[in-house]
Amino acid sequence: MSKIFPNAEAALEGVIANDLLVAAGGFGLCGIPERLLDAVKASGVTGLTFASNNAGIDNEGIGKLLRTRQVKKMISSYVGENKEFERQFLSGELEVEFCPQGTLAERMRAGGAGIPGFYTKTGVGTQVAEGKEHKDFADHDGVMSTYILERGIFADLSIVKAWKADETGNLIFRKTARNFNQPAATCGKVCVAEVEEIVPAGALEADEIHLPGVFVNRMILGAPYDKKIEFRTVRTREEA
């Protein structure tokens, strides 16, 4: 059965619903599954929880879904470029679970590996550690340190963006767009990928592949894409 669907709406049919936990790839506007996010918005589903490094910016990426009130909770690391996120959080409209970037990546990776939890030093003594199990372990020198228990993320749906794919779903991510896409793809019950190019099966060298097709259930060709910039900084033109 082919994994290739004609468009994002078709690829999400039967797998998008209210109140899902969605793992989304991307970092800022780099490597975000924008076609799939638009399709999620168009579906009208609500009550979504997103595990994603950030929520895009105002009206871009997951920011579009914040505008339409389709997101009830974010599990995120960085949210500083999204004013609507800030407004909803401060007003109590949006639940937020802050998670250090490395911890978030590992929580996704752990979920994809079937690991329900792991201990880390990151966040000990901060608000991140509140309400979490603490345990002391000795390192290889016998020095005791406190760790906190973090839970693996087991998402209902993963949506990711890749550069190139073959027809069986093997994916290659381009440069920094690899970011959270790889761990996010592995931790969902269903993974839907959008890509810039699809090549015949066998056309990709095995060592080039970043994510094996066994993790990818559905995919679409999303090209062409605009290369969006989060924010632009320019200097003031000097008078002649």
Contacts in CASP RR format, 6 or more apart in sequence:
PFRMAT RR
TARGET T0000
AUTHOR 0000-0000-0000
METHOD contacts of the structure
MODEL  1
MSKIFPNAEAALEGVIANDLLVAAGGFGLCGIPERLLDAVKASGVTGLTF
ASNNAGIDNEGIGKLLRTRQVKKMISSYVGENKEFERQFLSGELEVEFCP
QGTLAERMRAGGAGIPGFYTKTGVGTQVAEGKEHKDFADHDGVMSTYILE
RGIFADLSIVKAWKADETGNLIFRKTARNFNQPAATCGKVCVAEVEEIVP
AGALEADEIHLPGVFVNRMILGAPYDKKIEFRTVRTREEA
2 167 0 8 1.000
3 167 0 8 1.000
3 168 0 8 1.000
3 169 0 8 1.000
3 216 0 8 1.000
3 217 0 8 1.000
3 218 0 8 1.000
3 219 0 8 1.000
4 167 0 8 1.000
4 198 0 8 1.000
4 219 0 8 1.000
4 220 0 8 1.000
4 221 0 8 1.000
5 11 0 8 1.000
5 218 0 8 1.000
5 219 0 8 1.000
5 220 0 8 1.000
6 220 0 8 1.000
7 35 0 8 1.000
7 39 0 8 1.000
7 220 0 8 1.000
8 35 0 8 1.000
8 36 0 8 1.000
8 38 0 8 1.000
8 39 0 8 1.000
8 194 0 8 1.000
8 220 0 8 1.000
8 222 0 8 1.000
9 39 0 8 1.000
9 42 0 8 1.000
9 43 0 8 1.000
10 220 0 8 1.000
11 36 0 8 1.000
11 39 0 8 1.000
11 192 0 8 1.000
11 218 0 8 1.000
11 219 0 8 1.000
11 220 0 8 1.000
12 36 0 8 1.000
12 39 0 8 1.000
12 40 0 8 1.000
12 43 0 8 1.000
12 192 0 8 1.000
15 157 0 8 1.000
15 190 0 8 1.000
15 192 0 8 1.000
15 218 0 8 1.000
16 39 0 8 1.000
16 40 0 8 1.000
16 43 0 8 1.000
16 45 0 8 1.000
16 157 0 8 1.000
17 45 0 8 1.000
18 45 0 8 1.000
18 46 0 8 1.000
18 47 0 8 1.000
18 48 0 8 1.000
19 46 0 8 1.000
19 47 0 8 1.000
19 48 0 8 1.000
19 49 0 8 1.000
20 45 0 8 1.000
20 48 0 8 1.000
20 49 0 8 1.000
20 155 0 8 1.000
20 156 0 8 1.000
20 157 0 8 1.000
21 48 0 8 1.000
21 49 0 8 1.000
21 51 0 8 1.000
21 153 0 8 1.000
21 154 0 8 1.000
21 155 0 8 1.000
21 156 0 8 1.000
21 157 0 8 1.000
22 40 0 8 1.000
22 48 0 8 1.000
22 49 0 8 1.000
22 50 0 8 1.000
22 51 0 8 1.000
22 155 0 8 1.000
22 156 0 8 1.000
22 157 0 8 1.000
22 158 0 8 1.000
22 159 0 8 1.000
23 50 0 8 1.000
23 51 0 8 1.000
23 52 0 8 1.000
23 108 0 8 1.000
23 153 0 8 1.000
23 155 0 8 1.000
23 157 0 8 1.000
23 158 0 8 1.000
23 159 0 8 1.000
23 184 0 8 1.000
23 185 0 8 1.000
23 187 0 8 1.000
23 188 0 8 1.000
24 32 0 8 1.000
24 33 0 8 1.000
24 37 0 8 1.000
24 50 0 8 1.000
24 51 0 8 1.000
24 52 0 8 1.000
24 62 0 8 1.000
24 158 0 8 1.000
24 159 0 8 1.000
24 160 0 8 1.000
24 180 0 8 1.000
24 184 0 8 1.000
25 31 0 8 1.000
25 32 0 8 1.000
25 33 0 8 1.000
25 52 0 8 1.000
25 53 0 8 1.000
25 158 0 8 1.000
25 159 0 8 1.000
25 160 0 8 1.000
25 161 0 8 1.000
25 179 0 8 1.000
25 180 0 8 1.000
25 181 0 8 1.000
25 184 0 8 1.000
25 185 0 8 1.000
26 32 0 8 1.000
26 33 0 8 1.000
26 52 0 8 1.000
26 53 0 8 1.000
26 160 0 8 1.000
26 161 0 8 1.000
26 177 0 8 1.000
26 179 0 8 1.000
26 180 0 8 1.000
26 181 0 8 1.000
26 184 0 8 1.000
27 53 0 8 1.000
27 54 0 8 1.000
27 176 0 8 1.000
27 179 0 8 1.000
27 180 0 8 1.000
28 53 0 8 1.000
28 54 0 8 1.000
28 56 0 8 1.000
28 57 0 8 1.000
28 78 0 8 1.000
28 81 0 8 1.000
28 230 0 8 1.000
29 56 0 8 1.000
29 57 0 8 1.000
29 60 0 8 1.000
29 61 0 8 1.000
29 228 0 8 1.000
29 229 0 8 1.000
29 230 0 8 1.000
30 176 0 8 1.000
30 177 0 8 1.000
30 179 0 8 1.000
31 161 0 8 1.000
31 173 0 8 1.000
31 177 0 8 1.000
31 179 0 8 1.000
31 181 0 8 1.000
32 56 0 8 1.000
32 61 0 8 1.000
32 62 0 8 1.000
32 161 0 8 1.000
33 159 0 8 1.000
33 160 0 8 1.000
33 161 0 8 1.000
33 192 0 8 1.000
33 193 0 8 1.000
33 194 0 8 1.000
34 60 0 8 1.000
34 61 0 8 1.000
34 161 0 8 1.000
34 194 0 8 1.000
34 225 0 8 1.000
35 194 0 8 1.000
35 220 0 8 1.000
35 222 0 8 1.000
36 159 0 8 1.000
36 161 0 8 1.000
36 192 0 8 1.000
36 194 0 8 1.000
36 220 0 8 1.000
37 61 0 8 1.000
37 62 0 8 1.000
37 64 0 8 1.000
37 65 0 8 1.000
37 159 0 8 1.000
38 64 0 8 1.000
40 48 0 8 1.000
40 65 0 8 1.000
40 70 0 8 1.000
40 159 0 8 1.000
41 64 0 8 1.000
41 65 0 8 1.000
41 68 0 8 1.000
41 70 0 8 1.000
44 68 0 8 1.000
44 70 0 8 1.000
45 70 0 8 1.000
46 69 0 8 1.000
46 70 0 8 1.000
46 72 0 8 1.000
47 70 0 8 1.000
47 71 0 8 1.000
47 72 0 8 1.000
48 65 0 8 1.000
48 70 0 8 1.000
48 71 0 8 1.000
48 72 0 8 1.000
48 73 0 8 1.000
49 71 0 8 1.000
49 72 0 8 1.000
49 73 0 8 1.000
49 74 0 8 1.000
49 75 0 8 1.000
50 62 0 8 1.000
50 65 0 8 1.000
50 71 0 8 1.000
50 73 0 8 1.000
50 74 0 8 1.000
50 75 0 8 1.000
50 76 0 8 1.000
51 75 0 8 1.000
51 76 0 8 1.000
51 104 0 8 1.000
51 107 0 8 1.000
51 108 0 8 1.000
51 153 0 8 1.000
51 155 0 8 1.000
51 184 0 8 1.000
51 187 0 8 1.000
52 62 0 8 1.000
52 74 0 8 1.000
52 75 0 8 1.000
52 76 0 8 1.000
52 180 0 8 1.000
52 184 0 8 1.000
53 76 0 8 1.000
53 77 0 8 1.000
53 78 0 8 1.000
53 101 0 8 1.000
53 104 0 8 1.000
53 179 0 8 1.000
53 180 0 8 1.000
54 62 0 8 1.000
54 76 0 8 1.000
54 77 0 8 1.000
54 78 0 8 1.000
54 79 0 8 1.000
54 80 0 8 1.000
54 81 0 8 1.000
54 82 0 8 1.000
55 61 0 8 1.000
55 62 0 8 1.000
55 63 0 8 1.000
55 66 0 8 1.000
55 71 0 8 1.000
55 74 0 8 1.000
55 76 0 8 1.000
55 79 0 8 1.000
55 82 0 8 1.000
55 85 0 8 1.000
56 62 0 8 1.000
56 63 0 8 1.000
56 81 0 8 1.000
56 82 0 8 1.000
56 230 0 8 1.000
57 63 0 8 1.000
57 81 0 8 1.000
57 82 0 8 1.000
57 230 0 8 1.000
57 231 0 8 1.000
58 67 0 8 1.000
58 82 0 8 1.000
58 83 0 8 1.000
58 84 0 8 1.000
59 67 0 8 1.000
59 84 0 8 1.000
60 228 0 8 1.000
62 71 0 8 1.000
62 74 0 8 1.000
63 82 0 8 1.000
63 84 0 8 1.000
63 85 0 8 1.000
65 71 0 8 1.000
66 82 0 8 1.000
66 84 0 8 1.000
66 85 0 8 1.000
66 88 0 8 1.000
66 94 0 8 1.000
67 84 0 8 1.000
69 93 0 8 1.000
71 94 0 8 1.000
72 94 0 8 1.000
72 95 0 8 1.000
73 94 0 8 1.000
73 95 0 8 1.000
73 96 0 8 1.000
73 97 0 8 1.000
74 85 0 8 1.000
74 94 0 8 1.000
74 95 0 8 1.000
74 96 0 8 1.000
74 97 0 8 1.000
75 97 0 8 1.000
75 99 0 8 1.000
75 104 0 8 1.000
75 153 0 8 1.000
76 96 0 8 1.000
76 97 0 8 1.000
76 98 0 8 1.000
76 99 0 8 1.000
76 104 0 8 1.000
77 98 0 8 1.000
77 99 0 8 1.000
77 100 0 8 1.000
77 101 0 8 1.000
77 102 0 8 1.000
77 104 0 8 1.000
78 101 0 8 1.000
79 85 0 8 1.000
79 86 0 8 1.000
79 89 0 8 1.000
79 96 0 8 1.000
80 86 0 8 1.000
81 230 0 8 1.000
81 231 0 8 1.000
85 94 0 8 1.000
87 93 0 8 1.000
88 94 0 8 1.000
89 96 0 8 1.000
98 127 0 8 1.000
98 128 0 8 1.000
99 107 0 8 1.000
99 128 0 8 1.000
100 122 0 8 1.000
100 123 0 8 1.000
100 128 0 8 1.000
102 122 0 8 1.000
103 120 0 8 1.000
103 122 0 8 1.000
103 123 0 8 1.000
103 128 0 8 1.000
103 150 0 8 1.000
104 180 0 8 1.000
105 180 0 8 1.000
105 183 0 8 1.000
106 118 0 8 1.000
106 120 0 8 1.000
106 150 0 8 1.000
106 183 0 8 1.000
107 150 0 8 1.000
107 151 0 8 1.000
107 152 0 8 1.000
107 153 0 8 1.000
108 152 0 8 1.000
108 153 0 8 1.000
108 180 0 8 1.000
108 183 0 8 1.000
108 184 0 8 1.000
108 186 0 8 1.000
108 187 0 8 1.000
109 183 0 8 1.000
109 186 0 8 1.000
109 187 0 8 1.000
110 116 0 8 1.000
110 117 0 8 1.000
110 118 0 8 1.000
110 152 0 8 1.000
110 153 0 8 1.000
110 187 0 8 1.000
111 152 0 8 1.000
111 153 0 8 1.000
111 154 0 8 1.000
111 186 0 8 1.000
111 187 0 8 1.000
112 154 0 8 1.000
112 183 0 8 1.000
112 186 0 8 1.000
112 187 0 8 1.000
112 188 0 8 1.000
113 186 0 8 1.000
114 152 0 8 1.000
114 154 0 8 1.000
115 152 0 8 1.000
116 151 0 8 1.000
116 152 0 8 1.000
117 149 0 8 1.000
117 150 0 8 1.000
117 151 0 8 1.000
117 152 0 8 1.000
118 149 0 8 1.000
118 150 0 8 1.000
118 152 0 8 1.000
119 135 0 8 1.000
119 137 0 8 1.000
119 147 0 8 1.000
119 148 0 8 1.000
119 149 0 8 1.000
119 150 0 8 1.000
120 147 0 8 1.000
120 148 0 8 1.000
120 150 0 8 1.000
121 145 0 8 1.000
121 146 0 8 1.000
121 147 0 8 1.000
121 148 0 8 1.000
122 128 0 8 1.000
122 148 0 8 1.000
123 129 0 8 1.000
123 148 0 8 1.000
124 134 0 8 1.000
124 146 0 8 1.000
124 147 0 8 1.000
124 148 0 8 1.000
128 148 0 8 1.000
129 148 0 8 1.000
132 148 0 8 1.000
132 149 0 8 1.000
132 150 0 8 1.000
133 148 0 8 1.000
133 149 0 8 1.000
134 146 0 8 1.000
134 147 0 8 1.000
134 148 0 8 1.000
134 149 0 8 1.000
135 146 0 8 1.000
135 147 0 8 1.000
135 148 0 8 1.000
135 149 0 8 1.000
136 144 0 8 1.000
136 145 0 8 1.000
136 146 0 8 1.000
136 147 0 8 1.000
137 144 0 8 1.000
137 145 0 8 1.000
137 147 0 8 1.000
138 144 0 8 1.000
138 145 0 8 1.000
139 145 0 8 1.000
152 187 0 8 1.000
153 187 0 8 1.000
154 187 0 8 1.000
154 188 0 8 1.000
154 189 0 8 1.000
155 184 0 8 1.000
155 187 0 8 1.000
155 188 0 8 1.000
155 189 0 8 1.000
156 188 0 8 1.000
156 189 0 8 1.000
156 190 0 8 1.000
157 188 0 8 1.000
157 189 0 8 1.000
157 190 0 8 1.000
157 191 0 8 1.000
157 192 0 8 1.000
158 184 0 8 1.000
158 185 0 8 1.000
158 186 0 8 1.000
158 187 0 8 1.000
158 188 0 8 1.000
158 190 0 8 1.000
158 191 0 8 1.000
158 192 0 8 1.000
159 184 0 8 1.000
159 191 0 8 1.000
159 192 0 8 1.000
159 193 0 8 1.000
159 194 0 8 1.000
160 171 0 8 1.000
160 181 0 8 1.000
160 182 0 8 1.000
160 184 0 8 1.000
160 185 0 8 1.000
160 191 0 8 1.000
160 192 0 8 1.000
160 193 0 8 1.000
160 194 0 8 1.000
161 177 0 8 1.000
161 181 0 8 1.000
161 193 0 8 1.000
161 194 0 8 1.000
161 195 0 8 1.000
162 171 0 8 1.000
162 172 0 8 1.000
162 173 0 8 1.000
162 174 0 8 1.000
162 177 0 8 1.000
162 181 0 8 1.000
162 193 0 8 1.000
162 194 0 8 1.000
162 195 0 8 1.000
162 196 0 8 1.000
162 210 0 8 1.000
162 211 0 8 1.000
163 172 0 8 1.000
163 173 0 8 1.000
163 174 0 8 1.000
163 177 0 8 1.000
163 195 0 8 1.000
163 196 0 8 1.000
163 197 0 8 1.000
164 171 0 8 1.000
164 172 0 8 1.000
164 174 0 8 1.000
164 195 0 8 1.000
164 196 0 8 1.000
164 197 0 8 1.000
164 198 0 8 1.000
164 199 0 8 1.000
164 204 0 8 1.000
165 171 0 8 1.000
165 172 0 8 1.000
165 193 0 8 1.000
165 195 0 8 1.000
165 197 0 8 1.000
165 198 0 8 1.000
165 199 0 8 1.000
165 216 0 8 1.000
165 219 0 8 1.000
166 198 0 8 1.000
166 199 0 8 1.000
166 200 0 8 1.000
166 201 0 8 1.000
166 202 0 8 1.000
166 203 0 8 1.000
166 204 0 8 1.000
167 198 0 8 1.000
167 199 0 8 1.000
167 200 0 8 1.000
167 201 0 8 1.000
168 201 0 8 1.000
168 213 0 8 1.000
169 193 0 8 1.000
169 213 0 8 1.000
169 216 0 8 1.000
169 219 0 8 1.000
170 204 0 8 1.000
170 209 0 8 1.000
170 211 0 8 1.000
170 212 0 8 1.000
170 213 0 8 1.000
170 216 0 8 1.000
171 185 0 8 1.000
171 193 0 8 1.000
171 195 0 8 1.000
171 209 0 8 1.000
171 210 0 8 1.000
171 211 0 8 1.000
171 213 0 8 1.000
171 216 0 8 1.000
172 204 0 8 1.000
172 208 0 8 1.000
172 209 0 8 1.000
172 210 0 8 1.000
173 179 0 8 1.000
173 181 0 8 1.000
173 182 0 8 1.000
173 210 0 8 1.000
173 211 0 8 1.000
174 196 0 8 1.000
178 210 0 8 1.000
181 211 0 8 1.000
182 210 0 8 1.000
182 211 0 8 1.000
185 191 0 8 1.000
185 193 0 8 1.000
185 211 0 8 1.000
185 215 0 8 1.000
185 216 0 8 1.000
186 211 0 8 1.000
186 215 0 8 1.000
190 217 0 8 1.000
190 218 0 8 1.000
191 215 0 8 1.000
191 216 0 8 1.000
191 217 0 8 1.000
191 218 0 8 1.000
192 216 0 8 1.000
192 217 0 8 1.000
192 218 0 8 1.000
192 219 0 8 1.000
192 220 0 8 1.000
193 216 0 8 1.000
193 218 0 8 1.000
193 219 0 8 1.000
193 220 0 8 1.000
194 219 0 8 1.000
194 220 0 8 1.000
194 221 0 8 1.000
194 222 0 8 1.000
195 219 0 8 1.000
195 220 0 8 1.000
195 221 0 8 1.000
195 222 0 8 1.000
195 223 0 8 1.000
196 221 0 8 1.000
196 222 0 8 1.000
196 223 0 8 1.000
196 225 0 8 1.000
197 221 0 8 1.000
197 223 0 8 1.000
198 219 0 8 1.000
198 221 0 8 1.000
END
